Amino acid sequence: MTEVRVPTLGESVTEATVATWFKKPGDSVAVDEMLCELETDKVTVEVPSPVAGTLADIVANEGDTVGVDALLANISEGGEAVASAPAAAEAPKAETTAAAIDVMVPTLGESVTEATVSTWFKKVGDTVAQDEMLCELETDKVSVEVPSPAAGVLTDIVANEGDTVEASAKLAVISGGAGASAAAPAAAPAAVASAPASGADIKDGPAAEKAMAEAGVARNAVTGTGRDGRATKADVAAAVAAASAAPAPAAAAPRAPVPADDAAREERVKMTKLRQTIAKRLKDSQNTAAMLTTYNEVDMTETMALRKQYKDLFEKKHGVRLGFMSFFTKACCHALKEVPEVNAEIDGTDIVYKNFVHMGIAAGTPQGLVVPVIRDADSMSFAEIEGAIAEKGKRARDGKLSMAEMQGGTFTISNGGVYGSLMSSPILNPPQSGILGMHKIQDRPMVINGEIKIRPMMYLALSYDHRIVDGKGAVTFLVRVKEALEDPRRLLMDL
């Protein structure tokens, strides 16, 4: 029997939701044939079959949340009969009665090397189910919930609340047992019964408290299933779902009546993990950075003329269309050399200057905004930049970008002009210190050498982190971009 497990999901991603199973138990599968699809807060991951055989059983069903390396399914190979799957499933239970399974600190994310154990939801002797939340860790960036890697009994807690642990350190030990899964449902009511009715004396984990604050849910409306009745994020989600399903109080009807026909036409859709992450990262950026935006405008006459003159020859030779993004990318790379703090980031009390440009190009997709990264854009030609943008943009719309392709950017360009935006203030993509907003090209009357002429103008917006970038540097950067676009020959002469 071959196990199918959750693959590595990417840097700082510790869990996923089983979105779709393409096969059912009893189906024959070939090597590398797609078995299921997982959805993380950033991308969709397809899980291929590691061997040829028959899908014996599915352990994680659609809608289940699973951690990295969690068991998804079992495949019987060769002469193994599918009918033997139930017996095979029971055998490990007997074998793992005395087996000890270590609970380790999960991957904490880029540049994060340690965490603090903030809350244990279980105590020694408690029965736990696979993927049930054991404890919560706090880093300087996020709170991380640690799920149980297997069903069993929590026999030892190595790192207590308040302890600082390094990445991959041991947190606890779980002993597998035949009765663990059956006993798990009974354990939850016991925890609930031991919790105070008000929850006032219980210190919930930061993730649960944040979830309650964001959802506007009172603590006494959440039934905690963690240790000593502590609430978990799952408990908050359950309380929100229950409140949504419950009928509105009669007293509220006169105050805020909802016509029946309007209610029938409403549609409630759960946010995808990608949309949840977009919302969280944008708000975190506003809360963390000292964000400021400076504006300028650029006369696109010369750039448009140059593009019009060479676009056919360019496409014929390079096999890719000549757009405006390559001009803006080149202009930004040029300006970043002169104002390196816009291409830097803050790490604690250090400023990390990047001697390269990994350019993020924001792209709108049906699933939400993603930012694929073009690495070493400062050393690429116009044709290479246009080719990379076209290729990554297509895969972004198809949902085929990998985690690695959306990480490591040092600066970002966002083109709201393609949707008709005339002016906006883009939000930083942390930990980056700058983002350039492009907008619609619109003919406007301009005074040129004392005469009024109609020129194709575009507003530019640079949002920057004022903690690291001063006003002078931000304005200088934007002026250099403006100069390069109004006279593209400056890029060739490095002026």
C-alpha positions, -999 to 999 in steps of 0.1 A, spaced: 0 0 0 14 34 -10 5 65 9 -5 98 -8 5 127 13 3 165 12 32 179 -8 53 209 2 30 238 -1 55 266 -3 74 289 20 54 299 51 24 279 40 15 252 66 -20 240 56 -44 236 28 -80 227 21 -89 197 0 -109 213 -28 -117 185 -52 -112 147 -56 -109 137 -92 -110 100 -83 -130 78 -59 -121 46 -40 -119 17 -64 -108 38 -94 -77 28 -112 -50 54 -114 -18 59 -135 15 73 -123 13 111 -122 -24 111 -128 -41 139 -109 -59 126 -78 -71 157 -60 -66 194 -58 -57 214 -27 -64 251 -21 -40 272 0 -43 309 9 -21 316 -22 -23 290 -49 -41 258 -60 -19 227 -58 -26 195 -78 -16 162 -62 -5 135 -86 -5 97 -80 30 85 -70 23 50 -84 0 31 -107 -27 11 -89 -61 14 -74 -73 41 -50 -80 21 -19 -94 47 4 -96 85 9 -85 98 43 -90 135 38 -123 144 23 -133 175 3 -135 205 26 -110 191 51 -80 212 62 -47 193 61 -12 201 71 20 195 52 28 158 48 -6 148 62 -21 116 48 -46 121 19 -52 86 6 -39 51 1 -32 34 -32 -29 -4 -36 -4 -15 -62 -1 -46 -83 -18 -76 -68 -31 -58 -37 -68 -60 -36 -89 -29 -28 -111 -50 -6 -81 -55 17 -79 -17 23 -101 -18 55 -80 -45 70 -49 -27 61 -63 5 77 -68 -14 110 -33 -30 110 -14 2 116 -36 10 146 -24 -21 163 11 -14 153 12 22 164 -3 16 199 31 22 214 45 43 186 58 77 196 53 106 171 72 138 175 53 171 170 78 196 155 78 234 149 65 239 114 81 261 88 77 297 102 83 316 70 111 335 52 137 351 76 118 338 107 140 315 129 122 313 162 88 315 178 72 316 213 47 290 225 17 312 233 -11 287 240 -15 249 244 -51 238 236 -44 203 249 -28 189 280 -8 157 286 -32 127 286 -57 143 262 -68 123 232 -63 141 199 -75 136 163 -53 140 133 -50 177 123 -66 188 155 -50 220 168 -25 213 196 -9 247 203 -3 281 189 30 298 183 37 335 180 65 349 157 73 386 151 51 384 120 23 359 124 6 335 147 10 298 137 -13 270 147 3 236 151 -20 206 141 -15 171 153 3 150 128 -16 119 138 -44 106 160 -34 94 194 -28 106 230 -6 136 239 19 119 262 45 147 267 48 185 262 84 194 256 80 232 250 57 249 275 37 281 272 61 311 271 91 290 258 110 302 228 116 275 202 137 274 171 124 263 137 121 224 135 124 221 173 104 194 191 72 206 208 55 175 221 52 137 217 20 118 207 16 81 211 -6 65 185 -34 42 197 -62 20 183 -88 38 202 -76 73 196 -99 81 167 -130 67 184 -122 85 216 -116 119 200 -153 129 197 -159 123 233 -129 144 243 -144 176 229 -176 177 250 -155 171 281 -134 202 273 -165 222 267 -180 211 300 -149 222 319 -150 257 304 -165 286 323 -198 297 308 -186 333 302 -150 324 291 -139 355 310 -111 337 330 -97 319 299 -68 334 279 -75 325 243 -48 323 216 -40 354 196 -53 339 163 -87 332 180 -89 366 195 -80 382 162 -107 361 144 -133 372 170 -124 408 165 -125 407 127 -158 388 127 -173 410 155 -182 379 176 -185 382 214 -164 357 234 -195 343 252 -209 333 217 -180 310 211 -178 275 226 -141 268 232 -130 232 225 -93 237 233 -75 231 266 -94 245 296 -121 257 272 -99 280 252 -113 291 219 -96 282 186 -99 297 151 -121 268 142 -144 275 171 -148 311 160 -156 300 125 -182 276 138 -198 304 159 -199 327 129 -214 300 107 -240 293 134 -249 330 137 -253 333 100 -276 303 99 -297 314 128 -329 334 121 -326 371 129 -342 381 163 -378 394 159 -369 426 177 -344 435 150 -369 433 122 -386 467 127 -351 484 130 -336 469 99 -362 452 78 -350 431 49 -376 426 21 -381 389 14 -375 394 -23 -342 411 -16 -331 383 7 -340 357 -19 -318 375 -44 -287 377 -21 -259 353 -24 -234 344 4 -201 330 -8 -172 320 14 -140 339 8 -113 318 -8 -80 315 11 -64 336 -16 -89 364 -10 -85 361 27 -47 364 24 -50 394 1 -72 411 26 -49 403 55 -17 413 38 -31 446 26 -44 455 60 -11 444 76 8 467 52 -13 497 63 -8 488 99 29 482 97 45 506 72 45 544 75 30 545 40 29 577 20 22 584 -17 37 610 -40 24 618 -75 36 631 -108 25 630 -144 43 619 -175 40 630 -211 38 597 -230 43 612 -265 79 600 -271 74 565 -256 42 560 -277 59 572 -308 89 549 -303 66 520 -296 45 527 -327 76 530 -349 92 497 -338 63 475 -326 59 455 -358 96 449 -363 99 441 -326 72 414 -327 85 400 -360 120 395 -346 113 385 -310 79 369 -313 63 390 -285 44 422 -286 60 455 -275 39 470 -247 44 498 -223 53 476 -193 88 470 -206 94 507 -208 81 512 -172 101 482 -159 133 496 -175 127 531 -162 121 518 -127 152 496 -127 172 527 -139 157 549 -111 162 522 -84 200 523 -90 200 560 -82 176 557 -52 185 523 -37 164 527 -5 132 523 -26 146 488 -35 153 479 1 134 465 31 135 467 68 144 436 88 141 444 125 166 472 131 185 466 99 180 480 64 186 454 37 197 469 4 191 448 -27 218 450 -54 194 435 -79 158 441 -90 133 413 -87 103 431 -103 68 422 -91 41 428 -118 7 429 -102 -19 410 -123 -56 408 -118 -71 372 -121 -106 358 -116 -94 345 -82 -79 379 -71 -47 400 -73 -14 381 -76 21 395 -81 44 372 -101 80 382 -99 104 387 -128 139 380 -113 169 401 -122 148 424 -144 175 450 -143 197 427 -165 170 418 -190 163 432 -224 130 447 -236 122 415 -254 130 393 -224 109 415 -201 79 415 -224 82 377 -229 84 371 -191 54 394 -184 33 377 -211 41 342 -199 36 348 -162 5 368 -168 -11 339 -188 -2 314 -161 -15 337 -134 -49 339 -150 -49 301 -154 -40 297 -117 -8 278 -126 18 300 -109 40 283 -83 47 297 -48 84 304 -58 73 326 -87 54 350 -63 81 354 -37 112 374 -33 101 406 -52 120 438 -43 97 464 -60 63 462 -76 45 479 -106 7 479 -106 -11 490 -138 -46 502 -129 -48 520 -162 -58 488 -181 -91 490 -162 -95 527 -168 -82 541 -135 -72 577 -138 -56 581 -103 -51 559 -73 -28 553 -43 -14 517 -45 -8 498 -12 27 484 -5 35 448 -10 54 440 22 82 438 30 89 459 -1 94 497 4 80 509 -29 53 503 -54 46 523 -86 10 528 -98 4 533 -135 -28 548 -148 -49 555 -179 -33 575 -207 -56 604 -214 -53 633 -238 -51 666 -219 -43 702 -228 -7 710 -217 13 742 -220 44 734 -241 68 763 -247 41 788 -240 16 771 -263 -14 749 -254 -11 715 -270 -30 682 -266 -7 655 -251 -12 619 -240 -7 622 -202 -5 596 -175 -6 601 -137 21 582 -118 18 573 -81 47 560 -59 36 547 -25 66 542 -2 75 533 33 85 566 50 104 547 77 131 540 52 125 563 22 126 600 27 105 624 7 135 636 -13 143 600 -24 107 593 -33 103 624 -54 137 618 -71 127 583 -80 95 594 -96 112 622 -115 138 598 -129 110 575 -141 92 605 -157 124 617 -174 131 582 -188 96 578 -203 95 613 -217 128 607 -234 134 569 -238 169 576 -253 181 583 -217 177 546 -209 202 537 -237 227 562 -225 222 554 -188 213 590 -180 
